[in-house]
C-alpha cells in the first residue's frame, strides 16, 4: 500500500522554525531579525503553528532554569557522561528527586516560604541577613524563599521597594505574575496590579523577563530612571525623570505625591491605603488635575483640599466619601 | 460600480485588523488548550493511520486547520474540536486517494474513541512537569543535551556555548535547533516521533 506524501513538508517547516527559535533565544537578536522572523511567520499558518509549538516546549524548558544550582550542573555532567556509580545510583536518584522538588518550589514557591503581608494602610520593612531591605507598601503580600540561597521573592500582590545587596553569584530575583525581575545591583520598585506589573529602577541595574509560556520571551534591561510596564501581552519601557520616581516612592515616608495627576487617579491611589473609599461621582470631576503632597493614611486632608480648590461637593456615608461637582 | 472594490478593500482591511488584534488570543489559546492534547492526538493518528511517515504532516495539518478555525472563532470545546478536525482530515485524505486504503485506516470505528477520554488532569500534569522535563532532557543526544543545558540552565549565550564546548557556532545552532525539536516532541507528544 502506498500513500502519497502529504504536500506540506511539515518536517522542513519544523526545522526552519527550530532554526529561528534557537537564533532568537541564544544569539544576538536585532530588530531586523525580528522583522524577518515576523515575515516568515506570516507566510503561512503552518509556519506560525510550528513556531508556537516549539516555542511552547522551550518555554516549558525554561522552568529548568530553576535547576541552576552547582549540584545540578554536576549532576547534569554525570548524566551527560552516562556515568552513575553503581552504589551512588540510589543516592543520585534521591538527589534528583530533591532537585526536582527544589525546582518546583523555585518556580512557584512552596508552603514553607516565609510570607509577609501588610493590611490596608500598613507598611512593613523586612531586613535580610545580608543587609538587603524590602519595604512593603499597603495591601501587599510578599513571599521569601527559605530554601537554596534564599535570594528569591514572589510579589503576589501590592507594591514593594527593594534595596538589594548585590551578589553576582546569587542574583536576587522577584517574580510578579508572568514576569521576573533579576537584580543586577539595585534599588527598584515593583508594583503588581491584577493585569500588569510596573517596575521602576532607582539605582543600579536590573532585568525584567517574561515567564509566560507562549509568547516570545521578552527581556528588558533597565538603567536608572527606567520604568517597565508589562501586561500579559506587552512590555513597554519608558524613561521617567528621577523626581517622578521619587514621588512614587513617597509612600516609604508615608506620603503620596501627586503632580499633574487626575483626581480619579489620586483617589484610586488613596483607596489603596484604606477601607474608606473615595468615590468620584462624575467624569468632569474625575478629570480635574491635582498636585501636592499628602499623608497616605489620611485622605480627609486631600478631600478637603480638593473641595476648597475646585468648590466640590463632598458627602461621607459609611465607608465612602463621594465627591462631585 | 467603481466604488465597490474600495469598499471591499476597506472591509478586508477591517477584518485584517480584527484578526491581528485577536491573534495574540488565538496564539495563547493554541498553546494552552491544543498543544497539551498532542500526545492523545498522536496516539489517535497513529491508531488510525498506518503510514508512520505521514504522522508529522498530519499533525501539522490538524494544527493548521484548528488554528485557522480558531482565528474565526475560538472553539468552545477544544478537545472535541481537535479530534473531530483530525477525524475529518483523515477522511479527506482517504477520499483524496479515492480508494480506501484499508491498511491506512486501521480502525474506522476507532475514530471516535478518543473523544470520550477524560480531559487531562491538569494538577497531575503540573506535578509531573519537572520530572518530565528531566526525563526529556535525559533523552537528548549527549552533545545536544550539553548545548541545551549550558544555554537553558547555565544561561549561556550561543557564543559562550561554542567556546565552552569547543565547537563552531554553527554546530551549536544545529545542536540547539535539534534539541528544541526533540524536546517539543518529548514534552508535547510524550515521545519521539
Contacts between the chains, C-beta under 8 A, distances in Angstrom:
chain1	res1	chain2	res2	distance
A	1	B	50	7.6
A	1	B	51	8.0
A	1	B	101	5.3
A	1	B	102	7.9
A	1	B	103	4.7
A	1	B	104	6.6
A	3	B	51	4.8
A	3	B	54	6.3
A	3	B	93	7.6
A	3	B	97	6.7
A	3	B	101	6.3
A	3	B	104	5.7
A	4	B	97	7.0
A	5	B	53	7.6
A	5	B	54	7.4
A	5	B	57	7.5
A	6	B	54	5.7
A	6	B	57	3.7
A	6	B	58	6.8
A	6	B	61	6.8
A	6	B	93	7.7
A	8	B	57	5.4
A	8	B	60	5.8
A	8	B	61	6.5
A	9	B	57	7.5
A	10	B	56	4.6
A	10	B	57	4.4
A	10	B	59	7.0
A	10	B	60	3.7
A	10	B	61	7.8
A	11	B	56	5.7
A	11	B	57	7.8
A	13	B	60	7.0
A	14	B	56	7.2
A	14	B	60	7.7
A	14	B	181	6.0
A	15	B	177	7.1
A	15	B	181	7.3
A	18	B	177	3.9
A	18	B	178	7.3
A	18	B	180	4.8
A	18	B	181	4.9
A	19	B	173	7.1
A	19	B	177	5.1
A	21	B	177	7.5
A	21	B	180	5.6
A	22	B	158	7.6
A	22	B	173	5.9
A	22	B	176	3.9
A	22	B	177	4.8
A	22	B	179	7.9
A	22	B	180	6.0
A	23	B	158	8.0
A	23	B	173	7.1
A	25	B	151	7.6
A	25	B	176	8.0
A	26	B	151	5.2
A	26	B	157	6.0
A	26	B	158	4.0
A	26	B	161	7.2
A	26	B	172	7.6
A	26	B	176	5.8
A	27	B	157	6.8
A	27	B	158	4.4
A	27	B	159	7.4
A	27	B	173	7.8
A	28	B	157	7.9
A	44	B	64	7.9
A	45	B	64	4.9
A	45	B	67	5.4
A	45	B	68	5.7
A	46	B	60	5.8
A	46	B	63	7.9
A	46	B	64	5.1
A	48	B	27	7.7
A	48	B	67	7.3
A	49	B	30	7.2
A	49	B	60	6.8
A	49	B	63	4.4
A	49	B	64	5.6
A	49	B	67	5.2
A	50	B	60	6.7
A	52	B	27	5.9
A	52	B	30	5.9
A	52	B	31	5.9
A	52	B	35	7.8
A	53	B	35	6.1
A	53	B	38	8.0
A	53	B	63	7.1
A	53	B	184	5.7
A	53	B	188	6.6
A	54	B	180	5.1
A	54	B	181	6.7
A	54	B	184	4.9
A	55	B	31	8.0
A	56	B	31	4.6
A	56	B	35	5.3
A	56	B	184	7.6
A	56	B	188	7.2
A	57	B	180	6.5
A	57	B	183	4.7
A	57	B	184	3.7
A	57	B	187	4.8
A	57	B	188	6.3
A	58	B	152	8.0
A	58	B	180	5.7
A	58	B	183	7.1
A	60	B	129	7.1
A	60	B	133	6.6
A	60	B	183	7.9
A	60	B	187	5.5
A	61	B	133	6.3
A	61	B	137	7.8
A	61	B	148	7.6
A	61	B	152	5.4
A	61	B	183	5.9
A	61	B	187	7.7
A	62	B	152	7.0
A	63	B	129	6.9
A	63	B	130	6.6
A	63	B	133	6.5
A	64	B	130	7.6
A	64	B	133	5.5
A	64	B	134	7.8
A	64	B	137	7.1
A	64	B	152	5.8
A	64	B	153	5.5
A	65	B	152	6.6
A	65	B	153	6.3
A	65	B	155	7.0
A	67	B	153	5.6
A	68	B	153	5.3
A	68	B	154	6.8
A	68	B	155	7.0
A	72	B	153	7.1
A	73	B	149	7.3
A	73	B	153	6.9
A	73	B	154	6.6
A	76	B	137	8.0
A	76	B	145	7.9
A	76	B	149	5.0
A	76	B	153	7.0
A	79	B	137	7.9
A	79	B	138	6.0
A	79	B	145	7.8
A	80	B	142	5.8
A	80	B	145	6.1
A	80	B	146	5.8
A	80	B	149	7.4
A	82	B	142	7.8
A	96	B	134	6.9
A	100	B	130	4.6
A	100	B	131	5.9
A	100	B	134	6.4
A	103	B	130	5.1
A	104	B	129	7.8
A	104	B	130	5.5
A	213	B	31	6.3
A	213	B	32	7.9
A	214	B	27	5.9
A	214	B	28	5.3
A	214	B	30	7.8
A	214	B	31	3.6
A	214	B	32	7.1
A	215	B	24	7.9
A	215	B	27	7.5
A	215	B	28	7.8
A	233	B	24	5.2
